[in-house]
Amino acid sequence: MKTFSATPADIEKKWILIDAEGVVLGRLASIVAARLRGKHKATFTPNMDMGDNVIIINADKVQLTGTKRADKVYYRHTGYPGGIRSRTAGEILEGEHPERVVEMAVRRMLPKNRLARKLMTNLRVYAGAEHPHEAQNPEVLDVKSMNPKNVRS
């Protein structure tokens, strides 16, 4: 039996809609990363963009367990000496772009290569409940009902 290796003609992409309201951040990110990669498909090929297009709404209402909202720190560097800057997860979620917390969590669960950068273009994250992708007729993926641990109130 030969190992199946997908070609671009074999790839079938779907649109998936996920509501992040009340969902634990890490659990959401791991599910989304697997969907973007295409690991849920029987025809998964590691070196191909097999995954679906994922839309995440209500990213500003995502939950963090324990004291991560205050304790989890995101660092960046300006490029100048002494230019390290830090913000907590709570500051980002309450700031101007709360969807960046979800984007960073998903990006960090993907491999660190050019395929991952291509896969990140298939992810769309919106802070509110509105999104401009109604024409693609996305399927709703209910992450809350997959496992009781996926939800925090």
C-alpha positions as CSV (number, residue, x, y, z in Angstrom):
1,M,0.0,0.0,0.0
2,K,1.4,3.4,-0.9
3,T,1.3,6.5,1.3
4,F,-1.3,9.0,0.1
5,S,0.2,12.4,-0.7
6,A,-2.3,15.2,-1.5
7,T,-1.9,17.5,-4.5
8,P,-3.4,20.9,-4.9
9,A,-6.2,19.4,-6.9
10,D,-7.2,17.1,-4.0
11,I,-7.6,19.9,-1.5
12,E,-11.1,21.0,-0.6
13,K,-11.4,24.0,1.8
14,K,-14.4,24.8,3.9
15,W,-15.3,27.9,5.9
16,I,-15.7,27.4,9.6
17,L,-17.3,30.0,12.0
18,I,-16.4,29.8,15.7
19,D,-18.0,31.9,18.5
20,A,-15.3,32.4,21.2
21,E,-17.6,33.9,23.8
22,G,-16.9,32.2,27.1
23,V,-14.4,29.7,25.6
24,V,-11.0,29.0,27.2
25,L,-8.3,30.6,25.1
26,G,-5.8,27.7,25.0
27,R,-8.4,25.1,24.1
28,L,-9.8,27.3,21.4
29,A,-6.4,28.0,20.0
30,S,-5.5,24.3,19.8
31,I,-8.7,23.4,18.0
32,V,-8.3,26.3,15.5
33,A,-4.6,25.4,14.9
34,A,-5.6,21.8,14.1
35,R,-8.3,23.0,11.7
36,L,-6.0,25.5,10.0
37,R,-3.4,22.7,9.5
38,G,-6.0,20.2,8.2
39,K,-5.2,17.5,10.8
40,H,-8.9,16.7,11.1
41,K,-9.0,15.4,7.6
42,A,-8.1,11.8,6.6
43,T,-6.1,13.1,3.6
44,F,-3.8,15.2,5.8
45,T,-0.4,15.9,4.2
46,P,2.1,17.7,6.4
47,N,3.7,19.9,3.7
48,M,0.5,21.2,2.1
49,D,-2.1,23.9,3.1
50,M,-4.9,21.4,3.7
51,G,-6.8,23.3,6.4
52,D,-10.1,25.2,6.4
53,N,-10.6,28.9,6.5
54,V,-11.6,29.8,10.1
55,I,-13.6,32.8,11.3
56,I,-13.5,33.6,15.0
57,I,-16.1,36.1,16.4
58,N,-16.4,37.6,19.9
59,A,-12.6,37.3,20.5
60,D,-12.8,40.0,23.1
61,K,-15.0,37.7,25.3
62,V,-12.5,34.8,25.4
63,Q,-11.8,33.4,28.9
64,L,-8.4,32.8,30.6
65,T,-8.2,30.3,33.5
66,G,-6.7,31.1,36.9
67,T,-4.9,34.4,37.2
68,K,-3.6,34.5,33.6
69,R,-5.6,37.6,32.7
70,A,-3.3,39.6,35.1
71,D,-0.2,37.4,35.1
72,K,0.3,36.3,31.5
73,V,2.8,38.8,29.9
74,Y,3.3,39.4,26.2
75,Y,6.8,40.9,25.4
76,R,7.9,42.8,22.3
77,H,11.0,44.7,21.5
78,T,11.3,48.1,19.7
79,G,14.7,47.3,18.2
80,Y,16.4,50.0,20.3
81,P,18.7,49.3,23.3
82,G,16.5,48.9,26.4
83,G,13.4,48.8,24.2
84,I,11.7,45.8,25.8
85,R,8.0,46.4,26.3
86,S,5.4,44.2,28.0
87,R,1.7,44.1,28.3
88,T,-0.5,41.7,30.2
89,A,-3.3,39.6,28.6
90,G,-5.9,41.7,30.4
91,E,-4.5,45.0,29.0
92,I,-4.6,43.7,25.5
93,L,-8.1,42.3,25.8
94,E,-9.3,45.6,27.2
95,G,-7.4,47.6,24.6
96,E,-7.9,48.6,21.0
97,H,-7.2,45.2,19.4
98,P,-8.4,42.4,21.7
99,E,-8.4,39.9,18.8
100,R,-4.5,39.8,18.9
101,V,-4.5,37.6,22.0
102,V,-6.3,34.9,20.0
103,E,-4.1,35.4,16.9
104,M,-0.9,35.1,19.0
105,A,-2.2,31.9,20.8
106,V,-3.0,30.2,17.4
107,R,0.2,31.4,15.8
108,R,2.3,29.9,18.6
109,M,0.6,26.5,18.2
110,L,1.5,26.3,14.6
111,P,5.0,25.2,13.3
112,K,7.5,28.0,12.9
113,N,8.0,28.0,9.2
114,R,6.8,29.5,5.9
115,L,3.8,27.1,5.8
116,A,2.6,28.5,9.1
117,R,2.8,32.0,7.8
118,K,0.6,30.9,4.8
119,L,-1.8,29.1,7.2
120,M,-2.3,32.3,9.3
121,T,-3.7,34.0,6.2
122,N,-6.7,31.5,6.5
123,L,-7.5,32.8,9.9
124,R,-9.9,35.8,10.5
125,V,-10.5,37.0,14.0
126,Y,-13.0,39.7,14.9
127,A,-13.6,41.3,18.3
128,G,-17.3,41.7,17.9
129,A,-20.1,39.4,16.6
130,E,-20.1,40.9,13.1
131,H,-18.0,39.6,10.3
132,P,-17.9,40.3,6.5
133,H,-17.8,36.7,5.3
134,E,-21.5,35.8,5.1
135,A,-21.2,35.2,1.4
136,Q,-19.0,32.2,2.0
137,N,-21.7,30.4,4.0
138,P,-19.5,29.3,6.9
139,E,-20.4,26.2,8.9
140,V,-20.7,26.8,12.6
141,L,-18.4,24.8,14.8
142,D,-19.6,24.7,18.4
143,V,-16.5,24.5,20.5
144,K,-18.5,24.9,23.7
145,S,-20.3,21.6,23.3
146,M,-17.1,19.6,22.4
147,N,-16.0,19.3,26.0
148,P,-17.3,20.8,29.2
149,K,-13.8,22.0,30.1
150,N,-13.8,24.3,27.0
151,V,-16.1,26.8,28.7
152,R,-15.7,29.2,31.7
153,S,-18.4,31.5,32.8
